[in-house]
């Protein structure tokens, strides 16, 4: 990377920063919808599979196939269903990212130690309570790491949406490729990378915040505050 | 309170886990189910809260058959403690204890007060422990919380499935004593499963010894130890107990029958003759009501004979003795070191239970040496 290249990049960005921001937003939008859809479908589906284990291997195998098909080919196939544009991109990204969320939800719940579910049942929890009070909370770290993988995949692959007439930072990358202008490719790739890293980091932070250690500390602090409040009211 | 009526459990592969079991457990009773693995003790326990349905017969809790009532309601009224402890790692200690009250929809304030009450009962400061996570506690503390969790909603019946099985011996002994204290205070009906005979004898009001799904013998710890009905019971109690004897253990196994027991009204000369016949130097005096009145020594008898006393009344010495159940093997050994004469063992109501002698201790030592092999 020589000085003239950096100059080119800085010049390009200073002239086109509004467009870069717009495309970043569009990228985020496509990825966000795809990720939201993935979680919305795969989380309940994963829970359902733990209750119907006989069909679980087949459903996971299907998700595995979608993930294995080259993403560009998947986008191409879906033109026949959704035409060209962002809808197609969202659908393709959704199918592509199903596996980690589905698989992690399923195994996360399955791996909850059986003595905990036994203890819960023995104390008189219903099957539904066992699910949402014991199994789901304990599977949260595994589920979130599945979502992290999905989010990085989705943000990375969303760049290909431009190839089938969709928007996002892929536009910059593709136009840079066809014009052989590295600074344009980089103006698209750099924000996309930053987005993926931010999403990954953000989800990891979230996982920490909802984790038991932080939660226990919050409960203790909340109670302390209530106590102090009650004392000051007594003095008045 | 809990009743098994001809209950059998046969698994799909044909194994008979429980075979025509009938057992009545009264309110406030501490019953220990014990036996080798696969004897059906845990299966029987799990039939009480209907985690294991019976194949035939019926289990009745609080007057209702468990297969008729709603299992969820049934279980919320029965405390349950398991060997793996099973505290929820994502919840605080306070929340773990409050599990069943929460399920029952108790008000927040009532639940909180109950949690603090229980933690205090177990000697754990609520301020320190309520907001801790289970992972931040020792194994012993975790199982204390497990027991408190079972007590939380004040159930009538508590089921304990080898609750102390995974703890080290010192912690285990401590928790056993705490459980006994607790039981004296709360008077619950407790059904406790273990494979450790010492634990069973220490805790139980009644021991139910099982094998192959059937009851081999049922009775108080004393009954099982003094009157085992067959070789299986004898070996199950004997072998395990001998290997576990420690200086701080109870003296029960060392007690032998007193060679000479005499009435206080007897003439010293007669007692002297009897002692001579048995070539002994001491006799135990027991009155008509069965109470121990002291131990009389050969020298005192000779002096009484010379003094022409008409009876041995008042000759018994009662300063050297062991009182059950507090006496330990170490106490016995210390008394025997000072003076080589039998040490009388006195039961709780003042009756003579027998004596302990040096040769008894020697026999115990030999059996331990041959059992344990070379010292490690």
Interface residues (C-beta under 8 A of the other chain):
Chain A: X113 X115 X116 X118 X119 X120 X121 X122 X123 X124 X125 X126 X129 X133 X134 X137 X138 X140 X212 X213 X215 X216 X217 X219 X220 X223
Chain B: X49 X51 X71 X72 X73 X74 X75 X76 X77 X80 X82 X84 X86 X87 X88 X89 X90 X91 X92 X99 X100 X103 X131 X132 X133 X149 X159
